Amino acid sequence: MNKKLSLERAVEAFAGFMVLLSVVLTYFVHPGFIWLTVFVGVNLFQQSFTGFCPAAIIMQKVFGLKTEAEMAVSAT
């Protein structure tokens, strides 16, 4: 079992964190933070069709994360 975080799971975790953060900010700081939730949702929606995700590109370059397919190839 590979315990290293894949790029896909990191993006999902980041998106979930951002949604939760925006809900907290909307409730405690200002209702305008709801637009952060909308932005994250729209980004996830377009990524599911296009495959383009700015967060994934940044995570690959900054943290050196690999996709699950790349991890499977390097494990063999």
Contacts in CASP RR format, 6 or more apart in sequence:
PFRMAT RR
TARGET T0000
AUTHOR 0000-0000-0000
METHOD contacts of the structure
MODEL  1
MNKKLSLERAVEAFAGFMVLLSVVLTYFVHPGFIWLTVFVGVNLFQQSFT
GFCPAAIIMQKVFGLKTEAEMAVSAT
2 71 0 8 1.000
2 75 0 8 1.000
4 71 0 8 1.000
5 13 0 8 1.000
5 65 0 8 1.000
6 65 0 8 1.000
6 66 0 8 1.000
6 67 0 8 1.000
6 68 0 8 1.000
6 71 0 8 1.000
7 56 0 8 1.000
7 59 0 8 1.000
7 60 0 8 1.000
7 65 0 8 1.000
7 66 0 8 1.000
7 67 0 8 1.000
7 68 0 8 1.000
8 67 0 8 1.000
8 68 0 8 1.000
10 59 0 8 1.000
10 63 0 8 1.000
10 65 0 8 1.000
11 53 0 8 1.000
11 55 0 8 1.000
11 56 0 8 1.000
11 59 0 8 1.000
14 55 0 8 1.000
14 59 0 8 1.000
15 40 0 8 1.000
15 41 0 8 1.000
15 43 0 8 1.000
15 44 0 8 1.000
15 55 0 8 1.000
16 40 0 8 1.000
18 36 0 8 1.000
18 40 0 8 1.000
19 37 0 8 1.000
19 40 0 8 1.000
19 41 0 8 1.000
21 36 0 8 1.000
22 33 0 8 1.000
22 34 0 8 1.000
22 36 0 8 1.000
22 37 0 8 1.000
22 40 0 8 1.000
23 37 0 8 1.000
25 33 0 8 1.000
25 36 0 8 1.000
26 32 0 8 1.000
26 33 0 8 1.000
26 34 0 8 1.000
26 36 0 8 1.000
26 37 0 8 1.000
43 53 0 8 1.000
43 54 0 8 1.000
43 55 0 8 1.000
46 52 0 8 1.000
47 53 0 8 1.000
47 56 0 8 1.000
59 65 0 8 1.000
60 66 0 8 1.000
66 74 0 8 1.000
END
